[in-house]
Every structure is written in structure tokens, then in C-alpha cells.
Amino acid sequence: MAKCTDCGSETELYYSGVPICLKCSEEREGKPSKKAPASGRSIRSVLVDDIAKATARVNNASQTFFEVMGKIPGGFPHPDGSQHIHNVSRELSTARKDLMKAHTGSMTF
């Protein structure tokens, strides 16, 4: 069973060839909405939490990318292999962009 690229939980759900659990999929679609925290301390904790989650997502996506790239000499079937590489590369790129947003504080608010 594959692990969700966002939270690391086991999942059978895939989005564009990338494993993602139902909870993370719904969060990406914007279904659950976050309320703005009331105090400065809460805001700081939310921002730090966003950075930690984004960093974990980048690490997971990076690990998946390097695992896929390491299998190339062994050979994927041509159409599926190139699409799989494209998918994990796109996921890594998206995760890195989200990490940059988290560092500027624009993910949550």
C-alpha cells in the first residue's frame, strides 16, 4: 500500500499518479476551512505548523522522486515510466512552492 505524500498515512487513493489520503485530498480541495487564530501566540503556532507540514511534504516528495529516478536504469515501461516521473516531479515542485508559501506566511491566511 502506498503512503500519502502529504501526511505519510497509508492509502490506496491516487491523484495524478501521486498517492494521497482522503483527508489530505479534501484539504487540498479546500473543503475544511481554517479559522484565523485569535492571539499572536496562536498565529505563530499555526505558521510554524504550516512550515513543519510543508517541510515533511517536501521530504516525502523528494524521497519518492529519488526512488523513482533510481529505478530508471532498470526501466519502467516507456509510457507509464515517463508519466510516473512527470507526476512525482510535479508533486515535488508543488511541495516546494507550498514550502516557500509557508515560509512567507501566505498559506494559512
C-alpha angles and dihedrals in degrees: 000000000000126000123238110254091220105046105006097238119140115266143165093202118104130190114197089341093308120114114241132163122235093251093054091043091055091047090053090052089054098242097136110054125206119225118221111259117248102226138044091244090054092049091052092050091050092050092048089047090052091052092048092050093046091049091051090049092051090049092050093046091047092050091049091048093052092046091053093045090049090059095056098094088054088053135235117220101275103248096037094041096053092045091049091051090048091051096050091044091052091048091051091049092049092047091051092050090050090050090054089050090050091053091053091046096240100118099076105036 
